[in-house]
Structures are given as structure tokens and as C-alpha cells.
Amino acid sequence: MASDKLFTLVLIFLCNLPGALTDSVSCYRIDPAVIAGIIAADLVLTLIIVVLTYKCASSQRQKIDDANKVYMNVRANCKST
């Protein structure tokens, strides 16, 4: 029962907190062009990361495939003799 009253008191305090802070805090305005630039830069950076990851994974996979081919050739040569 006491925890319900404490919860209600804290909830009321938190609900009234933004109203009390608006007198002393000013909002910083961001232009839509700045937001569009941030989103565009994020998309470009994400694409760069995806492409680099794909290139690294492809080269690693190619190295593994090449190593398996050499191993398979060695096994084939051993079986034929």
C-alpha cells in the first residue's frame, strides 16, 4: 500500500517536471536541411560499411575456397599414386 502511494507521488512529480523546467531551459532549433544532411550522411556511411564488409567477406571466402581447392588437388594426387 505504501509503495502504491510512493509510486503515485513519484509519477505526479515526474509529470510536472517538464512544466517546471520550461521556464529556464530554451530549446535549440535544428533546420530541416541539417536533419536531411545528417540522415544523408548516415545513409552514405552505412552503405560504405556494408560495401567494405561485403568486400572483406568475399575476399576471405575466396581465400578459403582457394585453399580447399589446393587441398583437394593434393588429396586427388595422393590417391592416384
SULVENSUL-V439325 format. One record per residue. SS is DSSP state (~ for helix, > for strand, _ for the rest). Layout:
# SULVENSUL-V439325
SS / SS
This chain:
# SULVENSUL-V439325
_ / ~ / ~ / ~ / ~ / ~ / ~ / ~ / ~ / ~ / ~ / ~ / ~ / ~ / ~ / ~ / ~ / ~ / ~ / ~ / ~ / _ / _ / _ / _ / _ / _ / _ / _ / _ / _ / ~ / ~ / ~ / ~ / ~ / ~ / ~ / ~ / ~ / ~ / ~ / ~ / ~ / ~ / ~ / ~ / ~ / ~ / ~ / ~ / ~ / ~ / ~ / ~ / ~ / ~ / ~ / ~ / ~ / ~ / ~ / ~ / ~ / ~ / ~ / ~ / ~ / ~ / ~ / ~ / ~ / ~ / ~ / ~ / ~ / ~ / ~ / ~ / ~ / _
